[in-house]
């Protein structure tokens, strides 16, 4: 069970990195040197990355909850 939790924890760490990258990308989207305005493609890609990070967080939290339930079930069987 610990390996499942550690895998989920690694997934959460990766989702955090993805979130920070997307947030940085979106924060700098309007700072183009030619002042022609934000690039629509960059903003769209940043938003997709943010939604992907959100989904990754949700999936990995679900895995952690399932691992916890499995561990509790195993303890109940052994007790």
SEZA-140479 format. One record per atom (N, C-alpha, C, O): residue number from 1; residue in one letter; atom name; z, y, x. Coordinates in Angstrom, 1 decimal, always signed. Example, Ala and Ser with C-alpha at 12.3 -4.5 7.8 and 13.67 -1.06 7.14 Angstrom:
2
{i=1, aa=a, at=N, zz=+7.8, yy=-5.7, xx=+13.2}
{i=1, aa=a, at=CA, zz=+7.8, yy=-4.5, xx=+12.3}
{i=1, aa=a, at=C, zz=+7.8, yy=-3.3, xx=+13.2}
{i=1, aa=a, at=O, zz=+8.5, yy=-3.3, xx=+14.2}
{i=2, aa=s, at=N, zz=+7.1, yy=-2.2, xx=+12.8}
{i=2, aa=s, at=CA, zz=+7.1, yy=-1.1, xx=+13.7}
{i=2, aa=s, at=C, zz=+7.9, yy=+0.0, xx=+12.9}
{i=2, aa=s, at=O, zz=+8.0, yy=+1.1, xx=+13.4}
! end
This chain:
79
{i=1, aa=x, at=N, zz=+0.0, yy=-1.2, xx=+0.8}
{i=1, aa=x, at=CA, zz=+0.0, yy=+0.0, xx=+0.0}
{i=1, aa=x, at=C, zz=+0.0, yy=+1.3, xx=+0.9}
{i=1, aa=x, at=O, zz=-0.6, yy=+2.3, xx=+0.5}
{i=2, aa=x, at=N, zz=+0.7, yy=+1.2, xx=+2.0}
{i=2, aa=x, at=CA, zz=+0.7, yy=+2.4, xx=+2.9}
{i=2, aa=x, at=C, zz=-0.7, yy=+2.7, xx=+3.4}
{i=2, aa=x, at=O, zz=-1.0, yy=+3.9, xx=+3.5}
{i=3, aa=x, at=N, zz=-1.5, yy=+1.7, xx=+3.7}
{i=3, aa=x, at=CA, zz=-2.8, yy=+2.0, xx=+4.1}
{i=3, aa=x, at=C, zz=-3.7, yy=+2.7, xx=+3.1}
{i=3, aa=x, at=O, zz=-4.5, yy=+3.6, xx=+3.4}
{i=4, aa=x, at=N, zz=-3.5, yy=+2.3, xx=+1.8}
{i=4, aa=x, at=CA, zz=-4.2, yy=+3.0, xx=+0.7}
{i=4, aa=x, at=C, zz=-3.8, yy=+4.5, xx=+0.6}
{i=4, aa=x, at=O, zz=-4.6, yy=+5.4, xx=+0.5}
{i=5, aa=x, at=N, zz=-2.5, yy=+4.7, xx=+0.7}
{i=5, aa=x, at=CA, zz=-2.0, yy=+6.1, xx=+0.7}
{i=5, aa=x, at=C, zz=-2.4, yy=+6.9, xx=+1.9}
{i=5, aa=x, at=O, zz=-2.8, yy=+8.1, xx=+1.7}
{i=6, aa=x, at=N, zz=-2.5, yy=+6.3, xx=+3.1}
{i=6, aa=x, at=CA, zz=-3.0, yy=+7.0, xx=+4.2}
{i=6, aa=x, at=C, zz=-4.4, yy=+7.3, xx=+4.1}
{i=6, aa=x, at=O, zz=-4.9, yy=+8.4, xx=+4.6}
{i=7, aa=x, at=N, zz=-5.2, yy=+6.4, xx=+3.6}
{i=7, aa=x, at=CA, zz=-6.6, yy=+6.7, xx=+3.3}
{i=7, aa=x, at=C, zz=-6.8, yy=+7.9, xx=+2.4}
{i=7, aa=x, at=O, zz=-7.6, yy=+8.7, xx=+2.6}
{i=8, aa=x, at=N, zz=-6.0, yy=+7.8, xx=+1.3}
{i=8, aa=x, at=CA, zz=-6.1, yy=+8.9, xx=+0.3}
{i=8, aa=x, at=C, zz=-5.6, yy=+10.3, xx=+1.0}
{i=8, aa=x, at=O, zz=-6.2, yy=+11.3, xx=+0.7}
{i=9, aa=x, at=N, zz=-4.6, yy=+10.2, xx=+1.8}
{i=9, aa=x, at=CA, zz=-4.2, yy=+11.4, xx=+2.5}
{i=9, aa=x, at=C, zz=-5.3, yy=+12.0, xx=+3.4}
{i=9, aa=x, at=O, zz=-5.5, yy=+13.2, xx=+3.5}
{i=10, aa=x, at=N, zz=-6.0, yy=+11.1, xx=+4.1}
{i=10, aa=x, at=CA, zz=-7.1, yy=+11.5, xx=+4.9}
{i=10, aa=x, at=C, zz=-8.2, yy=+12.2, xx=+4.1}
{i=10, aa=x, at=O, zz=-8.8, yy=+13.2, xx=+4.5}
{i=11, aa=x, at=N, zz=-8.4, yy=+11.6, xx=+2.9}
{i=11, aa=x, at=CA, zz=-9.4, yy=+12.2, xx=+2.0}
{i=11, aa=x, at=C, zz=-8.9, yy=+13.6, xx=+1.5}
{i=11, aa=x, at=O, zz=-9.8, yy=+14.5, xx=+1.4}
{i=12, aa=x, at=N, zz=-7.6, yy=+13.7, xx=+1.3}
{i=12, aa=x, at=CA, zz=-7.1, yy=+15.1, xx=+0.9}
{i=12, aa=x, at=C, zz=-7.3, yy=+16.1, xx=+2.0}
{i=12, aa=x, at=O, zz=-7.6, yy=+17.2, xx=+1.8}
{i=13, aa=x, at=N, zz=-7.1, yy=+15.6, xx=+3.3}
{i=13, aa=x, at=CA, zz=-7.3, yy=+16.5, xx=+4.4}
{i=13, aa=x, at=C, zz=-8.7, yy=+16.9, xx=+4.5}
{i=13, aa=x, at=O, zz=-9.0, yy=+18.1, xx=+4.8}
{i=14, aa=x, at=N, zz=-9.6, yy=+16.0, xx=+4.3}
{i=14, aa=x, at=CA, zz=-11.1, yy=+16.3, xx=+4.4}
{i=14, aa=x, at=C, zz=-11.4, yy=+17.3, xx=+3.2}
{i=14, aa=x, at=O, zz=-12.3, yy=+18.2, xx=+3.4}
{i=15, aa=x, at=N, zz=-10.9, yy=+17.1, xx=+2.1}
{i=15, aa=x, at=CA, zz=-11.2, yy=+18.0, xx=+0.9}
{i=15, aa=x, at=C, zz=-10.6, yy=+19.4, xx=+1.2}
{i=15, aa=x, at=O, zz=-11.3, yy=+20.4, xx=+0.9}
{i=16, aa=x, at=N, zz=-9.5, yy=+19.5, xx=+1.9}
{i=16, aa=x, at=CA, zz=-9.0, yy=+20.8, xx=+2.3}
{i=16, aa=x, at=C, zz=-9.9, yy=+21.5, xx=+3.3}
{i=16, aa=x, at=O, zz=-10.1, yy=+22.7, xx=+3.2}
{i=17, aa=x, at=N, zz=-10.4, yy=+20.7, xx=+4.2}
{i=17, aa=x, at=CA, zz=-11.3, yy=+21.3, xx=+5.2}
{i=17, aa=x, at=C, zz=-12.6, yy=+21.8, xx=+4.5}
{i=17, aa=x, at=O, zz=-13.1, yy=+22.9, xx=+4.8}
{i=18, aa=x, at=N, zz=-13.1, yy=+21.0, xx=+3.5}
{i=18, aa=x, at=CA, zz=-14.3, yy=+21.3, xx=+2.8}
{i=18, aa=x, at=C, zz=-14.0, yy=+22.6, xx=+1.9}
{i=18, aa=x, at=O, zz=-14.9, yy=+23.5, xx=+1.8}
{i=19, aa=x, at=N, zz=-12.8, yy=+22.7, xx=+1.3}
{i=19, aa=x, at=CA, zz=-12.5, yy=+23.8, xx=+0.5}
{i=19, aa=x, at=C, zz=-12.4, yy=+25.1, xx=+1.4}
{i=19, aa=x, at=O, zz=-12.9, yy=+26.1, xx=+1.0}
{i=20, aa=x, at=N, zz=-11.8, yy=+25.0, xx=+2.6}
{i=20, aa=x, at=CA, zz=-11.7, yy=+26.2, xx=+3.4}
{i=20, aa=x, at=C, zz=-13.1, yy=+26.6, xx=+3.9}
{i=20, aa=x, at=O, zz=-13.4, yy=+27.8, xx=+4.0}
{i=21, aa=x, at=N, zz=-13.9, yy=+25.7, xx=+4.2}
{i=21, aa=x, at=CA, zz=-15.3, yy=+26.0, xx=+4.7}
{i=21, aa=x, at=C, zz=-16.1, yy=+26.7, xx=+3.5}
{i=21, aa=x, at=O, zz=-16.7, yy=+27.7, xx=+3.8}
{i=22, aa=x, at=N, zz=-16.0, yy=+26.1, xx=+2.3}
{i=22, aa=x, at=CA, zz=-16.7, yy=+26.7, xx=+1.2}
{i=22, aa=x, at=C, zz=-16.2, yy=+28.1, xx=+0.9}
{i=22, aa=x, at=O, zz=-16.9, yy=+29.0, xx=+0.6}
{i=23, aa=x, at=N, zz=-14.8, yy=+28.3, xx=+1.0}
{i=23, aa=x, at=CA, zz=-14.2, yy=+29.6, xx=+0.7}
{i=23, aa=x, at=C, zz=-14.7, yy=+30.6, xx=+1.7}
{i=23, aa=x, at=O, zz=-15.0, yy=+31.8, xx=+1.4}
{i=24, aa=x, at=N, zz=-14.8, yy=+30.2, xx=+3.0}
{i=24, aa=x, at=CA, zz=-15.2, yy=+31.1, xx=+4.0}
{i=24, aa=x, at=C, zz=-16.7, yy=+31.5, xx=+3.8}
{i=24, aa=x, at=O, zz=-17.1, yy=+32.6, xx=+4.0}
{i=25, aa=x, at=N, zz=-17.5, yy=+30.5, xx=+3.4}
{i=25, aa=x, at=CA, zz=-18.9, yy=+30.7, xx=+3.2}
{i=25, aa=x, at=C, zz=-19.1, yy=+31.7, xx=+2.0}
{i=25, aa=x, at=O, zz=-19.9, yy=+32.6, xx=+2.1}
{i=26, aa=x, at=N, zz=-18.3, yy=+31.6, xx=+1.0}
{i=26, aa=x, at=CA, zz=-18.4, yy=+32.5, xx=-0.2}
{i=26, aa=x, at=C, zz=-17.9, yy=+33.9, xx=+0.2}
{i=26, aa=x, at=O, zz=-18.4, yy=+34.9, xx=-0.3}
{i=27, aa=x, at=N, zz=-16.8, yy=+33.9, xx=+1.0}
{i=27, aa=x, at=CA, zz=-16.2, yy=+35.2, xx=+1.3}
{i=27, aa=x, at=C, zz=-17.2, yy=+36.0, xx=+2.2}
{i=27, aa=x, at=O, zz=-17.2, yy=+37.3, xx=+2.1}
{i=28, aa=x, at=N, zz=-18.0, yy=+35.4, xx=+3.0}
{i=28, aa=x, at=CA, zz=-19.0, yy=+36.1, xx=+3.8}
{i=28, aa=x, at=C, zz=-20.3, yy=+36.2, xx=+3.2}
{i=28, aa=x, at=O, zz=-21.3, yy=+36.7, xx=+3.9}
{i=29, aa=x, at=N, zz=-20.5, yy=+35.8, xx=+2.0}
{i=29, aa=x, at=CA, zz=-21.9, yy=+35.8, xx=+1.4}
{i=29, aa=x, at=C, zz=-22.4, yy=+37.2, xx=+1.2}
{i=29, aa=x, at=O, zz=-23.6, yy=+37.4, xx=+1.3}
{i=30, aa=x, at=N, zz=-21.6, yy=+38.1, xx=+0.9}
{i=30, aa=x, at=CA, zz=-22.1, yy=+39.5, xx=+0.7}
{i=30, aa=x, at=C, zz=-22.1, yy=+40.3, xx=+1.9}
{i=30, aa=x, at=O, zz=-22.5, yy=+41.5, xx=+1.9}
{i=31, aa=x, at=N, zz=-21.8, yy=+39.8, xx=+3.0}
{i=31, aa=x, at=CA, zz=-21.8, yy=+40.5, xx=+4.3}
{i=31, aa=x, at=C, zz=-23.0, yy=+40.3, xx=+5.1}
{i=31, aa=x, at=O, zz=-23.0, yy=+40.0, xx=+6.3}
{i=32, aa=x, at=N, zz=-24.2, yy=+40.5, xx=+4.5}
{i=32, aa=x, at=CA, zz=-25.4, yy=+40.3, xx=+5.2}
{i=32, aa=x, at=C, zz=-25.7, yy=+41.6, xx=+6.0}
{i=32, aa=x, at=O, zz=-25.5, yy=+42.7, xx=+5.5}
{i=33, aa=x, at=N, zz=-26.2, yy=+41.4, xx=+7.2}
{i=33, aa=x, at=CA, zz=-26.4, yy=+42.6, xx=+8.1}
{i=33, aa=x, at=C, zz=-27.5, yy=+43.5, xx=+7.6}
{i=33, aa=x, at=O, zz=-27.5, yy=+44.7, xx=+7.9}
{i=34, aa=x, at=N, zz=-28.5, yy=+43.0, xx=+6.8}
{i=34, aa=x, at=CA, zz=-29.6, yy=+43.8, xx=+6.3}
{i=34, aa=x, at=C, zz=-29.2, yy=+44.5, xx=+5.0}
{i=34, aa=x, at=O, zz=-30.0, yy=+45.3, xx=+4.4}
{i=35, aa=x, at=N, zz=-28.0, yy=+44.2, xx=+4.5}
{i=35, aa=x, at=CA, zz=-27.5, yy=+44.9, xx=+3.2}
{i=35, aa=x, at=C, zz=-28.4, yy=+44.7, xx=+2.0}
{i=35, aa=x, at=O, zz=-28.5, yy=+45.6, xx=+1.2}
{i=36, aa=x, at=N, zz=-29.1, yy=+43.6, xx=+2.0}
{i=36, aa=x, at=CA, zz=-30.0, yy=+43.4, xx=+0.9}
{i=36, aa=x, at=C, zz=-29.3, yy=+42.7, xx=-0.3}
{i=36, aa=x, at=O, zz=-30.0, yy=+42.3, xx=-1.3}
{i=37, aa=x, at=N, zz=-28.0, yy=+42.5, xx=-0.2}
{i=37, aa=x, at=CA, zz=-27.3, yy=+41.8, xx=-1.2}
{i=37, aa=x, at=C, zz=-27.0, yy=+40.4, xx=-0.9}
{i=37, aa=x, at=O, zz=-27.5, yy=+39.8, xx=+0.1}
{i=38, aa=x, at=N, zz=-26.2, yy=+39.8, xx=-1.7}
{i=38, aa=x, at=CA, zz=-25.8, yy=+38.4, xx=-1.4}
{i=38, aa=x, at=C, zz=-27.0, yy=+37.4, xx=-1.6}
{i=38, aa=x, at=O, zz=-27.8, yy=+37.6, xx=-2.5}
{i=39, aa=x, at=N, zz=-27.0, yy=+36.4, xx=-0.8}
{i=39, aa=x, at=CA, zz=-28.1, yy=+35.4, xx=-0.9}
{i=39, aa=x, at=C, zz=-27.7, yy=+34.4, xx=-2.0}
{i=39, aa=x, at=O, zz=-26.7, yy=+33.7, xx=-1.9}
{i=40, aa=x, at=N, zz=-28.5, yy=+34.3, xx=-3.1}
{i=40, aa=x, at=CA, zz=-28.2, yy=+33.5, xx=-4.3}
{i=40, aa=x, at=C, zz=-28.0, yy=+32.0, xx=-3.8}
{i=40, aa=x, at=O, zz=-27.2, yy=+31.3, xx=-4.4}
{i=41, aa=x, at=N, zz=-28.9, yy=+31.6, xx=-2.9}
{i=41, aa=x, at=CA, zz=-28.8, yy=+30.2, xx=-2.5}
{i=41, aa=x, at=C, zz=-27.5, yy=+29.9, xx=-1.8}
{i=41, aa=x, at=O, zz=-26.9, yy=+28.9, xx=-2.1}
{i=42, aa=x, at=N, zz=-27.0, yy=+30.8, xx=-1.0}
{i=42, aa=x, at=CA, zz=-25.7, yy=+30.6, xx=-0.3}
{i=42, aa=x, at=C, zz=-24.6, yy=+30.6, xx=-1.2}
{i=42, aa=x, at=O, zz=-23.7, yy=+29.8, xx=-1.1}
{i=43, aa=x, at=N, zz=-24.6, yy=+31.4, xx=-2.2}
{i=43, aa=x, at=CA, zz=-23.5, yy=+31.5, xx=-3.2}
{i=43, aa=x, at=C, zz=-23.5, yy=+30.2, xx=-4.0}
{i=43, aa=x, at=O, zz=-22.5, yy=+29.6, xx=-4.3}
{i=44, aa=x, at=N, zz=-24.7, yy=+29.7, xx=-4.4}
{i=44, aa=x, at=CA, zz=-24.8, yy=+28.5, xx=-5.2}
{i=44, aa=x, at=C, zz=-24.3, yy=+27.3, xx=-4.4}
{i=44, aa=x, at=O, zz=-23.6, yy=+26.5, xx=-4.9}
{i=45, aa=x, at=N, zz=-24.7, yy=+27.2, xx=-3.2}
{i=45, aa=x, at=CA, zz=-24.3, yy=+26.1, xx=-2.3}
{i=45, aa=x, at=C, zz=-22.8, yy=+26.2, xx=-2.1}
{i=45, aa=x, at=O, zz=-22.1, yy=+25.1, xx=-2.1}
{i=46, aa=x, at=N, zz=-22.2, yy=+27.4, xx=-1.9}
{i=46, aa=x, at=CA, zz=-20.8, yy=+27.5, xx=-1.8}
{i=46, aa=x, at=C, zz=-20.0, yy=+27.1, xx=-3.0}
{i=46, aa=x, at=O, zz=-19.0, yy=+26.4, xx=-2.9}
{i=47, aa=x, at=N, zz=-20.6, yy=+27.4, xx=-4.2}
{i=47, aa=x, at=CA, zz=-19.9, yy=+27.0, xx=-5.4}
{i=47, aa=x, at=C, zz=-20.0, yy=+25.5, xx=-5.6}
{i=47, aa=x, at=O, zz=-19.0, yy=+24.8, xx=-6.1}
{i=48, aa=x, at=N, zz=-21.1, yy=+24.9, xx=-5.2}
{i=48, aa=x, at=CA, zz=-21.2, yy=+23.4, xx=-5.3}
{i=48, aa=x, at=C, zz=-20.2, yy=+22.8, xx=-4.4}
{i=48, aa=x, at=O, zz=-19.6, yy=+21.8, xx=-4.7}
{i=49, aa=x, at=N, zz=-20.0, yy=+23.3, xx=-3.2}
{i=49, aa=x, at=CA, zz=-19.1, yy=+22.8, xx=-2.2}
{i=49, aa=x, at=C, zz=-17.6, yy=+23.0, xx=-2.8}
{i=49, aa=x, at=O, zz=-16.8, yy=+22.1, xx=-2.6}
{i=50, aa=x, at=N, zz=-17.4, yy=+24.1, xx=-3.4}
{i=50, aa=x, at=CA, zz=-16.0, yy=+24.2, xx=-4.0}
{i=50, aa=x, at=C, zz=-15.8, yy=+23.2, xx=-5.1}
{i=50, aa=x, at=O, zz=-14.7, yy=+22.6, xx=-5.2}
{i=51, aa=x, at=N, zz=-16.7, yy=+23.0, xx=-6.0}
{i=51, aa=x, at=CA, zz=-16.6, yy=+21.9, xx=-7.0}
{i=51, aa=x, at=C, zz=-16.4, yy=+20.6, xx=-6.4}
{i=51, aa=x, at=O, zz=-15.7, yy=+19.7, xx=-6.9}
{i=52, aa=x, at=N, zz=-17.2, yy=+20.3, xx=-5.4}
{i=52, aa=x, at=CA, zz=-17.1, yy=+19.0, xx=-4.7}
{i=52, aa=x, at=C, zz=-15.7, yy=+18.8, xx=-4.1}
{i=52, aa=x, at=O, zz=-15.1, yy=+17.7, xx=-4.2}
{i=53, aa=x, at=N, zz=-15.2, yy=+19.8, xx=-3.5}
{i=53, aa=x, at=CA, zz=-13.8, yy=+19.8, xx=-2.9}
{i=53, aa=x, at=C, zz=-12.8, yy=+19.5, xx=-4.0}
{i=53, aa=x, at=O, zz=-11.9, yy=+18.7, xx=-3.8}
{i=54, aa=x, at=N, zz=-13.0, yy=+20.2, xx=-5.1}
{i=54, aa=x, at=CA, zz=-12.0, yy=+20.0, xx=-6.2}
{i=54, aa=x, at=C, zz=-12.1, yy=+18.6, xx=-6.7}
{i=54, aa=x, at=O, zz=-11.0, yy=+17.9, xx=-7.0}
{i=55, aa=x, at=N, zz=-13.3, yy=+18.0, xx=-6.8}
{i=55, aa=x, at=CA, zz=-13.4, yy=+16.6, xx=-7.3}
{i=55, aa=x, at=C, zz=-12.8, yy=+15.7, xx=-6.2}
{i=55, aa=x, at=O, zz=-12.2, yy=+14.7, xx=-6.6}
{i=56, aa=x, at=N, zz=-13.0, yy=+16.0, xx=-4.9}
{i=56, aa=x, at=CA, zz=-12.4, yy=+15.1, xx=-3.9}
{i=56, aa=x, at=C, zz=-10.9, yy=+15.1, xx=-4.0}
{i=56, aa=x, at=O, zz=-10.3, yy=+14.1, xx=-3.8}
{i=57, aa=x, at=N, zz=-10.3, yy=+16.3, xx=-4.2}
{i=57, aa=x, at=CA, zz=-8.9, yy=+16.4, xx=-4.4}
{i=57, aa=x, at=C, zz=-8.4, yy=+15.5, xx=-5.5}
{i=57, aa=x, at=O, zz=-7.5, yy=+14.7, xx=-5.4}
{i=58, aa=x, at=N, zz=-9.1, yy=+15.6, xx=-6.7}
{i=58, aa=x, at=CA, zz=-8.7, yy=+14.9, xx=-7.9}
{i=58, aa=x, at=C, zz=-8.8, yy=+13.4, xx=-7.6}
{i=58, aa=x, at=O, zz=-7.9, yy=+12.6, xx=-8.1}
{i=59, aa=x, at=N, zz=-9.9, yy=+13.0, xx=-7.0}
{i=59, aa=x, at=CA, zz=-10.1, yy=+11.5, xx=-6.8}
{i=59, aa=x, at=C, zz=-9.0, yy=+11.0, xx=-5.8}
{i=59, aa=x, at=O, zz=-8.4, yy=+9.9, xx=-6.1}
{i=60, aa=x, at=N, zz=-8.7, yy=+11.7, xx=-4.8}
{i=60, aa=x, at=CA, zz=-7.7, yy=+11.2, xx=-3.8}
{i=60, aa=x, at=C, zz=-6.3, yy=+11.2, xx=-4.4}
{i=60, aa=x, at=O, zz=-5.5, yy=+10.4, xx=-4.0}
{i=61, aa=x, at=N, zz=-6.0, yy=+12.2, xx=-5.2}
{i=61, aa=x, at=CA, zz=-4.7, yy=+12.2, xx=-5.9}
{i=61, aa=x, at=C, zz=-4.6, yy=+11.0, xx=-6.8}
{i=61, aa=x, at=O, zz=-3.5, yy=+10.4, xx=-6.9}
{i=62, aa=x, at=N, zz=-5.7, yy=+10.7, xx=-7.5}
{i=62, aa=x, at=CA, zz=-5.7, yy=+9.6, xx=-8.4}
{i=62, aa=x, at=C, zz=-5.5, yy=+8.3, xx=-7.6}
{i=62, aa=x, at=O, zz=-4.8, yy=+7.4, xx=-8.1}
{i=63, aa=x, at=N, zz=-6.1, yy=+8.2, xx=-6.4}
{i=63, aa=x, at=CA, zz=-5.9, yy=+7.0, xx=-5.6}
{i=63, aa=x, at=C, zz=-4.4, yy=+6.9, xx=-5.2}
{i=63, aa=x, at=O, zz=-3.8, yy=+5.8, xx=-5.2}
{i=64, aa=x, at=N, zz=-3.8, yy=+8.0, xx=-4.8}
{i=64, aa=x, at=CA, zz=-2.4, yy=+8.0, xx=-4.4}
{i=64, aa=x, at=C, zz=-1.5, yy=+7.6, xx=-5.6}
{i=64, aa=x, at=O, zz=-0.5, yy=+6.8, xx=-5.4}
{i=65, aa=x, at=N, zz=-1.8, yy=+8.1, xx=-6.8}
{i=65, aa=x, at=CA, zz=-1.0, yy=+7.7, xx=-8.0}
{i=65, aa=x, at=C, zz=-1.2, yy=+6.2, xx=-8.2}
{i=65, aa=x, at=O, zz=-0.2, yy=+5.5, xx=-8.5}
{i=66, aa=x, at=N, zz=-2.4, yy=+5.7, xx=-8.1}
{i=66, aa=x, at=CA, zz=-2.6, yy=+4.2, xx=-8.3}
{i=66, aa=x, at=C, zz=-1.9, yy=+3.4, xx=-7.3}
{i=66, aa=x, at=O, zz=-1.3, yy=+2.4, xx=-7.6}
{i=67, aa=x, at=N, zz=-1.9, yy=+3.8, xx=-6.0}
{i=67, aa=x, at=CA, zz=-1.2, yy=+3.1, xx=-5.0}
{i=67, aa=x, at=C, zz=+0.3, yy=+3.1, xx=-5.3}
{i=67, aa=x, at=O, zz=+1.0, yy=+2.1, xx=-5.1}
{i=68, aa=x, at=N, zz=+0.8, yy=+4.2, xx=-5.8}
{i=68, aa=x, at=CA, zz=+2.3, yy=+4.3, xx=-6.1}
{i=68, aa=x, at=C, zz=+2.6, yy=+3.4, xx=-7.2}
{i=68, aa=x, at=O, zz=+3.6, yy=+2.7, xx=-7.2}
{i=69, aa=x, at=N, zz=+1.7, yy=+3.3, xx=-8.3}
{i=69, aa=x, at=CA, zz=+2.0, yy=+2.4, xx=-9.4}
{i=69, aa=x, at=C, zz=+1.9, yy=+1.0, xx=-8.9}
{i=69, aa=x, at=O, zz=+2.7, yy=+0.1, xx=-9.4}
{i=70, aa=x, at=N, zz=+1.0, yy=+0.6, xx=-8.0}
{i=70, aa=x, at=CA, zz=+0.9, yy=-0.7, xx=-7.5}
{i=70, aa=x, at=C, zz=+2.2, yy=-1.1, xx=-6.7}
{i=70, aa=x, at=O, zz=+2.7, yy=-2.2, xx=-6.9}
{i=71, aa=x, at=N, zz=+2.7, yy=-0.2, xx=-6.0}
{i=71, aa=x, at=CA, zz=+3.9, yy=-0.4, xx=-5.2}
{i=71, aa=x, at=C, zz=+5.1, yy=-0.6, xx=-6.1}
{i=71, aa=x, at=O, zz=+5.9, yy=-1.5, xx=-5.9}
{i=72, aa=x, at=N, zz=+5.2, yy=+0.2, xx=-7.2}
{i=72, aa=x, at=CA, zz=+6.3, yy=+0.0, xx=-8.1}
{i=72, aa=x, at=C, zz=+6.1, yy=-1.3, xx=-8.9}
{i=72, aa=x, at=O, zz=+7.2, yy=-2.0, xx=-9.1}
{i=73, aa=x, at=N, zz=+4.9, yy=-1.7, xx=-9.2}
{i=73, aa=x, at=CA, zz=+4.7, yy=-3.0, xx=-9.9}
{i=73, aa=x, at=C, zz=+5.1, yy=-4.1, xx=-9.0}
{i=73, aa=x, at=O, zz=+5.8, yy=-5.1, xx=-9.4}
{i=74, aa=x, at=N, zz=+4.8, yy=-4.1, xx=-7.7}
{i=74, aa=x, at=CA, zz=+5.1, yy=-5.1, xx=-6.7}
{i=74, aa=x, at=C, zz=+6.6, yy=-5.2, xx=-6.6}
{i=74, aa=x, at=O, zz=+7.2, yy=-6.3, xx=-6.5}
{i=75, aa=x, at=N, zz=+7.3, yy=-4.1, xx=-6.6}
{i=75, aa=x, at=CA, zz=+8.8, yy=-4.1, xx=-6.5}
{i=75, aa=x, at=C, zz=+9.4, yy=-4.7, xx=-7.7}
{i=75, aa=x, at=O, zz=+10.4, yy=-5.4, xx=-7.6}
{i=76, aa=x, at=N, zz=+8.8, yy=-4.4, xx=-8.9}
{i=76, aa=x, at=CA, zz=+9.4, yy=-4.9, xx=-10.1}
{i=76, aa=x, at=C, zz=+9.2, yy=-6.4, xx=-10.1}
{i=76, aa=x, at=O, zz=+10.1, yy=-7.2, xx=-10.6}
{i=77, aa=x, at=N, zz=+8.1, yy=-6.9, xx=-9.6}
{i=77, aa=x, at=CA, zz=+7.9, yy=-8.4, xx=-9.6}
{i=77, aa=x, at=C, zz=+8.9, yy=-9.1, xx=-8.6}
{i=77, aa=x, at=O, zz=+9.4, yy=-10.1, xx=-8.9}
{i=78, aa=x, at=N, zz=+9.1, yy=-8.4, xx=-7.5}
{i=78, aa=x, at=CA, zz=+10.0, yy=-9.0, xx=-6.5}
{i=78, aa=x, at=C, zz=+11.5, yy=-8.9, xx=-6.8}
{i=78, aa=x, at=O, zz=+12.3, yy=-9.7, xx=-6.4}
{i=79, aa=x, at=N, zz=+11.8, yy=-7.9, xx=-7.7}
{i=79, aa=x, at=CA, zz=+13.2, yy=-7.7, xx=-8.0}
{i=79, aa=x, at=C, zz=+13.7, yy=-8.7, xx=-9.1}
{i=79, aa=x, at=O, zz=+14.9, yy=-8.6, xx=-9.5}
! end
